[in-house]
Structure formats: structure tokens, C-alpha cells
Amino acid sequence: MLNCDLHIHTNFSRDGESSVEEILRRAEYVGLDAIAVTDHDTIEGALYAMSIPSRVVVIPGIEVSTLEGHLLVLGVTAGIPRGLGVGETIRIAREIGGLVVLPHPYHIWRHGVGRKKHSPLTEVDAIEVFNSRYIVGSANRKAERIARRLGKPCVGGSDAHNARFVGYGRTLVDASCDPVSILDGIRRGRTVATGKMTPLRTYTRQSLRNTWKKFTRGMHPR
């Protein structure tokens, strides 16, 4: 079984804190076999990570901001426009060969698509049932219950925005150590989601800082 972290942000994300190099060094240090670089609405961090020699396999990905919430798309090297409906986003992702994962689907404050009235739960390839950036684990547990009821593969990710927390969320995948085999293993449900929680003080600090950034971006200069 391979140790994979399928949800990581670099400083190519607007709220990422660590460089691609720092992310890769940390992934090697904590013994990961593969990571997915999934920056917000850009593929550039993933493409850059793929160009750096490392024993850790890099799966290119993107976390897309849809009208209804966030979607992870893994295994793509082309960007996907933000601000589209979730159904249209999934259609585009499929056209370019992406594997679609529903991240943190039941988190109240983090654009969880699973909470919407017309949720795409049945349309995605996998559901993130362990995300390390939760204060309590009830939303993770609900995601796992729903995934198992629907027969969807279960995956885990750190959702790390700082290299220190890479590997806090993991997906164990029964596959060969290359992107195509890993993605096929996920599609076939040969996965186990596991991990530990991001420390509360860090999660709270990052959340407050990101809220402040969003607030200040909306302010107009006098």
C-alpha cells in the first residue's frame, strides 16, 4: 500500500504558505510515496512540482472553486475555469481525463459542496472522508458514512497550507508507484483514508488570517 497525501496547497495558492520545494522536502521526510498538489484555481504549482527531481511521485491537480463549492480534480495538467456550476466543472474535468474528488463535503465554513441541495455526490469519482483541517471530526465521519452508502471510494488528505502539515491526512492506495496506477487504484476503491488532525491553534490562526485576506481584498482604496 502506498502512502499518499491527495490534498496539498503550495504558495501558488492565494492562501498557501510554503514553497513547492518545501512541500516536497517535507513529503520525503514524513515518508510519503506520492502527493497531489491541488492549489486553488491554478495548475501552475503542480506543473512546477513535477519538474523538480524527487523520490516522491507528484500527481498534478487543482482545487476548483465552483458556484456551489470546491472540487478536487486529480491527474490533469490543464487548468479549469473557476466560477462555473459544479456539473459543468465535472464535465470539463472528465473531458481532460481528471479524477473528481469531493473535498471536505460537509464543512460549514469551507465551501463544502455536500451541504448543497443538489449535491454532486453521485457524480464524483471519490469522496474525501478524512480532511485534517477540522476542529472536530463529525463532518469527516458524516462524509465516510455517505461515501460508504453510495459505494464511493474513500480518500484522505491533509489540506495542508503549510509544509509542516503535509502527511497529516493520507490515503493508502493499493497500486504501483506512478500517477496512472494510483489514480486507477482510487477509481477502483482500493483505498484506505487515515490521518491525524491539524493542531487547533494552527487551524484557527490560518482561518483567521484567510478571513482577513478575503475582507481586505473586498475593500476599495480611498
N, C-alpha and C positions, 0 to 999 in steps of 0.2 A: 504493500500500500504506500502510495506517495503522499508526502505531507505538502499540502498546497494552501496558500492564502489567496483567495479569489476576489478580494475587495480591498485595494490599496490605493491611496492617493499620494501623489508627489506634489512638489511646488509648481507643477504645471496646472494644478487645480487652483482655483481662486482662494481656497482655504487650506491648501496643503502647506506644510511647514518644512519638509525635508527634501533634499535633492534626490534625483534618481540614483546617484552613486551611493548616497547614504542608505536609501531603501535596499539596494542590492547587497550592500555590505551587511546590513542587519539581517536580511533574509538568509544569507550564508551563515552568519553567526548563530542563528537560532535553529539551524538545521532544516530549513525548508528545501524541498526539491523543486518547487515551482511557485511562481506568484503571478497574479493577474494585476497589471497596472490599469486602473479604471478611473482616470481623472474625470472631473466634471466637465462634460460637454467639449472635450478635446481628446484627440488620439495622439497628440504630439509627445506626451510623456512616455506613452507605451512604445512608440516608434523609437524614441531615443534610448529607452531601456534595452530594446532589442539589439541596438548597435554596440552595447558595452559587453565585452567578454566577461562571462560569469558562469560558474557551475550551476547556478540557479536558472531554470528554464523560465523565460518570460512569455506569458500569454497576453497578447495585446487585447485591450478592452477599453470601454468607455462607460461612464455613468451618465445617461441621457436624462435631461430634465424635460419630461413631457408635460402636457397640460394637466394631467391627473396626478403626476408624481414622478419618482425616479425609476429608471430601469437600468440594469446592468446588461451590457452586450459584450460577450467574450468572443475572441477569435476573429476580430475584424481589424483591418489596417486602414480603413477609410472612416471619416467622421460621419456622424448622423446629426441632422439639424435638431436643435432644441426647439421646444415650444409647439411641437405637433401633438396631436391626440395619441394616446397610448396605442391604439390599434394601428394607426398609420406608422408609428415608430417601430412596432413589432414587424409590420410588413416590410419596411425598409431593411431592418436588421436581418430578416430572413433572406431577402434578395441578395445581400452581400455575404451570406454564409455565417451569420452570427448566431451564437447560442444565447438565448434570452433568459436572464435570471431576474426574479422579483426580489429586490433587496429590502431589508427592514420593512416588510409589508404592513405591519400593524403599529408602527411607532407614530405617536400622535404628532410630534413636532418635526419629523424628518421626512416629510413628503412620501409617506407610505401609501402606495397605490392600493394595497389590500383593503384599506378602510373605505375606499370609494364605493358608491352604489353599484357601478358597473365595473367591477374589478376584473382584470385580465387573468385571474388565477388559472383558468383552464387553458389559456393560450400560451403561457410561458413554458420553457423547457425545464426549469428548475426553480426552486424557492429557497431563499436564504433563511434558514431556520436557526442559525446562530450568528449573531452580529455582536461583536464585543462591546460596542458603544451603547450599552443600555444601563440605566440606573438599577432597574430590577429586571428579572428575566421573564416576566409574564408574556410580553409580546413575542419573545423567541419561542416560548412554549406554545403559544397560540399558532404561530406560523408552522411549527412542526406538526401540530395536530391537523391543521388544514392540509398541509402537504401530503401527509400520510393518507388522509381521507381521499384525496384526489389522485393518489398514486404518482405524485410528482417527486423527482429526485431532490434530496435534501443536501444543501451545501452550507458552508460556513465561511465567514471572512472577518478579518479584524476591523475593516473600515478605517484602517489607520490613516491619520492625517499627519502623523509624526513617526519617524523611523523606529522610535523606542517601542512602539506597539505593534509592529509587524509580527505576525505569527500568533497574536492573541486570539484570533479566530482562524480555524483551519478546516479544510476539507480533506479527508483521507480518500484517495481515489485509487481503485484497483486498475492500473493502467501502466503502460510503458512511459518512460520519462521524456515525452515530447508533446507539444501542444495538441496535435491532431488526436493522439491516443487519449490524452487527458480529457479533452472535450467529448470524445466518444464515450469514455467511461462515465462522464457526468450524464450524458443523454441516456445511457443505459441504466442509470441508477446505481452504479457500483461505487457508492459514496457513503461516507460517514461524516457528519458535521460535529465539530467539537471545539473547545477553546476555553478561555477564561476572560473575565470582564476587564475592560479598561478601568483603571482606578478612578473612583468617583471625582476626586479633586481635579484630575486632568480632564475628564469628560466635561465637567462643569465649566472649567476655565476656557476650554476650546469653544464650547457652546456660547458662552457669554461674548467671547471675542468675535465669533462669527456673526452673532446677532448685531453687535455694534458695527461691524463692517457693512452689513446689509442696510442698517439705519443710515450710516454716513453716506453710502452710495446714493441713497434717495434724497439727500439734501442738496439743494442748489446753492452755489456760491453767491454771496451777496454782491 
